[in-house]
């Protein structure tokens, strides 16, 4: 019988994402596309036909998605900088929010 070591059992696989930059591709047949630099499909979003306010909201959401890799890198840079702060300042809620956002974005 083969024995599995504890290290192998507890090791988790980190989620990989398509590297940035990402961009919003022009609307084609009522769809917006979030694409990577290498033309990898990230997401498609249906544009509402009649409501211009909803159209603007969908476009804004697509732009937010397209910035996800840059936002993650910004959070990582902020996190690295925050580790140089005194412990009492590092415990502020804002740093916990940054840490949680990075953890979720990395699929952990």
N, C-alpha and C positions, 0 to 999 in steps of 0.2 A: 504494500500500500504506500502510495506517495504522500509525503507530509508537506503541507503548505506552510511556509513560515509566516509569522505574524506580519512582517513587513509587506509581504505579497498580498495578504488578505486586506490590510488597511489602506493600501495604496489606491488612490483614486485617480481616475483619468481626467485631466483638465480639458474643458471644452475649448476647441480651437474655433476661431472665427476667421472670416475672410479678411486679410489685411487691408487697411485703408490705403489711400483715400477712397471714399465712396462719393458718389454724386447722384443727383436726381436727373434722370434722362427725360427728354421732352415727352410730353403727352402724346401717346399714339392710341388712336381709337378709344378715347376715354379712359386710358390707363396712364398712371405715372409709374416709373420704374426707378428703384434705387439699385445702382450698379456699382461694382468695384472698378478700380482703374483697369483691371484686366478683363473687363466686360463680364464679370461673374454676376449673375442675377442674385440680388439680396432680397428684394421685396417688390411686389406690385400693389398698387393702390387704385381702386376704382374711383374715378372722378364723378361727382354727382352731375346729372345732366342739366338741371334747371336752377339750382340754388348757388349763386356766386359766393355767398358766405361760406357754405360748406366746401366749395371748390378751394377757397383760400385756406380753409382749415386742413384739408387733405394735403395740399401742397406744403403747408407749414410742418405737418407731421412727417412728410417725406424728407424735408430738409433736416429735421431733427434726427431722423434715423440715419441720414447720410453723414451726419457729424458724429455719430456714435464712436468710431475709432479715435477721433481727435479728442472727444470728451473723456474717454477712458484714459488716454495718455495724459491729459491735463490732470485728472484725478490722481493718477499714479505719481505725477510730479509733485502735486500738492501734498500727497501722503508722505512721500520721501522727505520733503522739506519739514513737514510737521514733526517727524521723528527727532528733529534737532531741538524741538521746544522742550522746556522743562516739563516734567511729568504732570504737574498740576494743570498746565495749559493744554497738554495733550489729551486730557480726559474730558474736554469740552464736548458737548453734543455734536457740534459741527464736524469734528474729526471722526466721530462714530458714524455719522451719515456718509462721509467720504469712504470709510473703510467698508461699510455695508454695500455701498454702490459698486465698489470695485469687486468685492466678493461675488455679488450677483452677476455682474457683467462677465466675470470669468467662469461662471457656471458652477461655482462651489457652494 
